[in-house]
Amino acid sequence: MREAIKLPIALTEELLNHAELVAGVFLQAMYTSIGEKLLEELAESDLTYSQMQALRYLNTHKRVTVGDLAEGLNISYPSATNMVHRLEKKSLIRRVANPRDRRQVGLALTDAGREMIQRVDQERRQRFATVLAHMGQAERHAFINGLSAFIRAGVESGTLKAMDVCLQCGLSADPNCPLVEMHAVEECR
């Protein structure tokens, strides 16, 4: 039995339950067809979702070190080091010496790493487009506006931390991102 929570006046228990249910189904749909399951289908090298995030981070940021990767993905330095080792073994990234500071070693995608990102992103985008194409124009706008409103409300209420939900898109930050629109992040990681 759930413990009763104090709800804001405009929010009924029924509405909260319905919102939780729909959000749960949405997250499961994203996971099963557009997230980790997509990686399982496309990645012959057992690529995990976290490893794909690391590849995307390297793709959108210049001169990344293991420490930068750890900070950008909000993981520990040892976890980032282990991830780098695994991605190197899969020939998706390589270490690059810094000619100005030999103590510092950067990380770079290999051609295979770039191809993996391209293949996964292309298939993810195609699946997303297929779903959106089955929605009416008003439904598509309501979907985008609803998700954006949820993100803004979460950040404004303090429930969501902007830097925790930031996609770390770096220099290519989209001005349509709800976090960018509300100036919730000083700079995209």
PENORPE-V230260 format. One line per field, one symbol per residue. burial: 1 if it has 16 or more other C-alpha atoms within 10 Angstrom, else 0. A space follows every 50 residues. Layout:
burial = ???
//
This chain:
burial = 00000000000000000000000000000100011101100000001000 11111111101001111111011000000110110011000111110000 00000111110011011001100100000000000000000000000100 110010000001100111110010000111000100011
//
